Amino acid sequence: MSDSDGDFVESEDDRHRPSRPVGGGKEARKKKKAGKAAAWEVVKRSWETVEEGADGSLDHIALLTKDIIATVSAMRARGVEFIKVPATYYETLRRRLKSDKRRWELQEDLDVLEGLSILIDYDEGGYLLQLFTKPLMDRPTVFIEIIQRNEFDGFGAGNFKSLFEAIEREQAERGNL
């Protein structure tokens, strides 16, 4: 582990402290707001979480962005591949958005989100947009998540079924299922 890895991987002492975003804090957020960095630059520096597997291996990297559409579009243009979400997910989502009680309106175009395979999880007070890269290795255990929060503190639990359906589809395409 290099010296800089200590910023992202917990130590024995850290396991007894509440988790928090790495490199964040009010001062860091003020500096980010003050600068006019492109979405790609912001997402490179905005680590929300790094999780470790039980064996100490890297499992999941979540990158926070304020504009997931621009970020994902820029990443795709650079060759990053993302999972594909089944069309049935968006059909069900449209029905739920019409019937569920909520105090917010979706600011993004749902057709654009669907075109980019961006998932939406929400509650009455806010929503979360997220997208996962295709697994980075043969075994589908390491991936990157791009995330945008809109008054939502959850972690996208409502999207896990869609994530695993997409991962299973990817495995079948690679012959690993």
NORBEL-V724401 format. One record per run of one state. SS is the DSSP state (H for helix, E for strand, - for the rest). FROM is the first residue (numbers start at 1). LEN is the number of residues. If there is no record, write none. Layout:
ss=SS from=FROM len=LEN
ss=SS from=FROM len=LEN
//
This chain:
ss=- from=1 len=2
ss=H from=3 len=5
ss=- from=8 len=5
ss=H from=13 len=4
ss=- from=17 len=9
ss=H from=26 len=9
ss=- from=35 len=4
ss=H from=39 len=7
ss=- from=46 len=1
ss=E from=47 len=6
ss=- from=53 len=5
ss=E from=58 len=7
ss=- from=65 len=3
ss=H from=68 len=10
ss=- from=78 len=4
ss=E from=82 len=1
ss=- from=83 len=4
ss=H from=87 len=13
ss=- from=100 len=10
ss=H from=110 len=6
ss=- from=116 len=3
ss=E from=119 len=4
ss=- from=123 len=4
ss=E from=127 len=7
ss=- from=134 len=9
ss=E from=143 len=8
ss=- from=151 len=6
ss=H from=157 len=18
ss=- from=175 len=3
//
